[in-house]
Amino acid sequence: MRSPGHTGCSKEGFLRPQNSTADGSPMPRLRLFTALAPLAAVFLIASCVAPDLANPTAPVAPTSSVADALDFQLTAVTWNRQLDAPITVSQTIDQAGGTISIPATGLTIEFPAGAVTSPITITVTADVKYVAYKMEPAGTQFLKDVRVTQQLNTTSVFGLPLTSALYAAYIADDSVNLSGALPVLELEPSTTIFSLLSPVLPQAEVWTIRHFSRYILASG
């Protein structure tokens, strides 16, 4: 059963807000995010009229919720076909912003203008088995929200009704084993986009981040 924190298309062709975020101060750290209804409407309508979601460009506006990560039994989502080897891309992002993508895995990271104060070389490495990425330089902080879009047609959840909510999870330790229950430190504000043809078939997950390390797509 899907969590009330994510988004799906209604019969009228619009998306129902069902985003999942979390906030807390002690470990694990989870954040409180406030819903922005006008921006949400723009983004959700745009998503429905572009079901392939090749390049979503409208703002992401997650609803507000508070959750304790200790209450979440999350497991990593896998690729629908294991990669032959880790895929790494690098690109310099400056004050004007920019985009980094890994087409083979369906990942796009969008940096708005002003996210960094000086040019920085960003490196992203996709895990071989799991929908997880190591983002470097580790510890990099951004002045504005950076949007991450993961197309789901490369993942094990594609083409099947979504029975468990999807989450964008932050894991600080790059060496941690991703099998079994995940040691999640933070859940990022995220939105699940469902197919225009079926409100139960997920097409993409979109989330925002403000710092770098290891991020993984999880379900639970």
Secondary structure per residue as TSV (DSSP state, phi and psi in degrees):
chain	resnum	aa	ss	phi	psi
A	1	M	-	360.0	133.2
A	2	R	-	-72.7	147.1
A	3	S	-	-74.6	153.8
A	4	P	T	-72.5	10.1
A	5	G	T	-103.5	20.1
A	6	H	S	-132.1	178.7
A	7	T	-	-122.1	138.7
A	8	G	E	-142.6	160.6
A	9	C	E	-81.0	135.3
A	10	S	-	-84.0	174.5
A	11	K	T	-64.0	-24.1
A	12	E	T	-81.3	-2.7
A	13	G	S	95.6	2.1
A	14	F	-	-103.0	162.7
A	15	L	E	-95.1	135.9
A	16	R	E	-86.1	129.4
A	17	P	-	-67.4	122.2
A	18	Q	-	-144.6	43.4
A	19	N	-	-76.3	156.1
A	20	S	B	-123.6	125.7
A	21	T	-	-138.6	176.1
A	22	A	-	-155.8	156.0
A	23	D	-	-144.4	147.4
A	24	G	B	-179.7	164.5
A	25	S	S	-104.4	-49.4
A	26	P	S	-70.4	167.5
A	27	M	S	-65.3	135.0
A	28	P	S	-73.7	149.7
A	29	R	-	-88.5	127.2
A	30	L	B	-131.9	144.4
A	31	R	-	-109.4	152.7
A	32	L	-	-97.9	126.4
A	33	F	-	-123.5	141.1
A	34	T	-	-98.6	136.4
A	35	A	-	-69.3	141.6
A	36	L	-	-121.2	89.8
A	37	A	H	-56.6	-46.4
A	38	P	H	-60.8	-44.2
A	39	L	H	-66.5	-36.1
A	40	A	H	-61.2	-43.0
A	41	A	H	-60.6	-43.8
A	42	V	H	-61.0	-48.2
A	43	F	H	-64.7	-43.1
A	44	L	H	-69.3	-40.9
A	45	I	H	-63.8	-44.3
A	46	A	H	-60.7	-36.9
A	47	S	H	-66.0	-39.3
A	48	C	H	-70.0	-31.9
A	49	V	H	-84.8	-6.1
A	50	A	-	-129.3	74.4
A	51	P	T	-65.1	-21.4
A	52	D	T	-76.6	-17.1
A	53	L	-	51.8	37.0
A	54	A	S	-62.1	-43.0
A	55	N	S	-142.3	72.7
A	56	P	-	-62.8	131.8
A	57	T	-	-124.3	-10.7
A	58	A	S	-76.7	158.8
A	59	P	-	-62.7	147.6
A	60	V	-	-97.5	129.1
A	61	A	-	-131.8	85.7
A	62	P	-	-68.7	151.1
A	63	T	-	-77.4	168.7
A	64	S	-	-91.4	135.1
A	65	S	-	-158.6	157.7
A	66	V	-	-123.7	133.1
A	67	A	-	-145.9	152.6
A	68	D	-	-100.9	121.2
A	69	A	G	-60.4	-23.2
A	70	L	G	-65.5	-21.9
A	71	D	G	-84.9	-5.9
A	72	F	-	-100.3	124.5
A	73	Q	-	-101.3	89.8
A	74	L	-	-101.2	142.9
A	75	T	E	-125.4	151.6
A	76	A	E	-73.2	139.5
A	77	V	-	-80.9	139.8
A	78	T	B	-103.6	163.9
A	79	W	B	-70.2	151.9
A	80	N	S	-73.6	-16.2
A	81	R	S	-145.6	119.9
A	82	Q	-	-58.2	138.8
A	83	L	-	-71.2	150.6
A	84	D	S	-69.1	-30.4
A	85	A	S	-162.0	159.7
A	86	P	-	-56.9	142.6
A	87	I	E	-107.7	126.3
A	88	T	E	-122.1	133.4
A	89	V	E	-127.9	148.4
A	90	S	E	-135.1	144.1
A	91	Q	E	-157.6	145.9
A	92	T	E	-87.8	127.2
A	93	I	E	-112.3	130.5
A	94	D	B	-116.3	-165.1
A	95	Q	T	-62.6	-22.0
A	96	A	T	-79.4	-9.8
A	97	G	B	88.9	-169.1
A	98	G	E	162.0	-177.8
A	99	T	E	-134.2	137.8
A	100	I	E	-120.7	137.3
A	101	S	E	-141.4	153.7
A	102	I	E	-123.9	91.8
A	103	P	T	-56.6	-34.2
A	104	A	T	-65.0	-26.5
A	105	T	T	-108.7	-7.0
A	106	G	T	82.4	21.7
A	107	L	E	-96.7	138.2
A	108	T	E	-136.8	131.6
A	109	I	E	-120.1	123.7
A	110	E	E	-111.8	122.2
A	111	F	E	-104.5	117.3
A	112	P	-	-73.8	160.4
A	113	A	T	-58.3	134.0
A	114	G	T	90.4	1.3
A	115	A	S	-69.2	-30.7
A	116	V	-	-127.1	155.8
A	117	T	S	-96.6	-12.3
A	118	S	S	-153.1	159.3
A	119	P	-	-57.9	139.0
A	120	I	E	-143.5	137.4
A	121	T	E	-87.1	117.7
A	122	I	E	-98.7	133.2
A	123	T	E	-123.5	130.6
A	124	V	E	-126.4	129.7
A	125	T	E	-122.9	125.6
A	126	A	E	-86.7	137.4
A	127	D	-	-69.5	151.8
A	128	V	S	-70.1	-40.2
A	129	K	S	-105.0	-39.4
A	130	Y	B	-106.9	156.9
A	131	V	S	-78.9	75.2
A	132	A	E	-140.5	148.8
A	133	Y	E	-137.2	135.7
A	134	K	E	-94.4	121.7
A	135	M	E	-114.4	126.3
A	136	E	E	-129.1	157.5
A	137	P	S	-67.7	131.6
A	138	A	T	-58.8	139.4
A	139	G	T	89.4	-5.1
A	140	T	-	-61.4	131.4
A	141	Q	E	-107.4	141.7
A	142	F	E	-113.2	144.8
A	143	L	E	-81.6	-17.5
A	144	K	E	-134.3	160.4
A	145	D	E	-61.6	131.4
A	146	V	E	-102.5	128.9
A	147	R	E	-99.3	131.8
A	148	V	E	-114.6	130.0
A	149	T	E	-121.2	124.3
A	150	Q	E	-114.3	109.5
A	151	Q	E	-65.9	139.8
A	152	L	S	-96.4	-2.2
A	153	N	T	-69.6	-9.9
A	154	T	T	-98.4	3.2
A	155	T	B	-114.2	168.3
A	156	S	T	-71.7	-13.8
A	157	V	T	-90.7	-6.1
A	158	F	T	-74.1	139.2
A	159	G	T	82.3	1.8
A	160	L	S	-121.9	146.7
A	161	P	-	-58.3	136.6
A	162	L	-	-80.4	112.6
A	163	T	-	-98.6	-16.1
A	164	S	S	-131.5	143.5
A	165	A	-	-63.9	150.5
A	166	L	E	-99.7	145.5
A	167	Y	E	-137.9	145.2
A	168	A	E	-94.9	112.3
A	169	A	E	-112.6	142.2
A	170	Y	E	-101.6	128.6
A	171	I	E	-125.7	120.1
A	172	A	S	-74.0	-33.0
A	173	D	-	-88.0	112.5
A	174	D	T	-68.2	-16.7
A	175	S	T	-98.3	0.1
A	176	V	S	-67.6	144.7
A	177	N	-	-73.3	129.0
A	178	L	-	-90.9	-1.2
A	179	S	S	-82.6	152.8
A	180	G	S	76.9	-158.7
A	181	A	B	-68.1	135.0
A	182	L	-	-88.9	137.7
A	183	P	-	-83.2	74.2
A	184	V	-	-76.4	132.9
A	185	L	-	-99.6	-27.5
A	186	E	E	-157.1	137.8
A	187	L	E	-105.0	128.3
A	188	E	E	-88.3	155.4
A	189	P	-	-63.4	123.5
A	190	S	E	-140.5	158.7
A	191	T	E	-134.9	129.3
A	192	T	E	-94.2	128.0
A	193	I	E	-102.0	127.7
A	194	F	E	-103.8	160.4
A	195	S	-	-61.6	141.7
A	196	L	S	-65.3	-27.0
A	197	L	S	-83.7	-24.7
A	198	S	-	-147.8	124.6
A	199	P	T	-74.6	1.5
A	200	V	T	-112.9	-2.7
A	201	L	S	-102.2	110.7
A	202	P	E	-73.5	141.7
A	203	Q	E	-113.0	-34.8
A	204	A	E	-159.7	157.4
A	205	E	E	-122.3	131.3
A	206	V	E	-123.0	130.1
A	207	W	E	-143.3	166.5
A	208	T	E	-118.8	146.7
A	209	I	E	-134.9	159.6
A	210	R	E	-125.8	-0.7
A	211	H	E	-153.5	164.7
A	212	F	-	-107.5	148.4
A	213	S	S	178.1	-123.8
A	214	R	E	-112.1	127.0
A	215	Y	E	-122.6	146.0
A	216	I	E	-140.9	146.6
A	217	L	E	-90.2	125.2
A	218	A	E	-129.5	160.5
A	219	S	E	-129.8	155.1
A	220	G	-	170.3	360.0
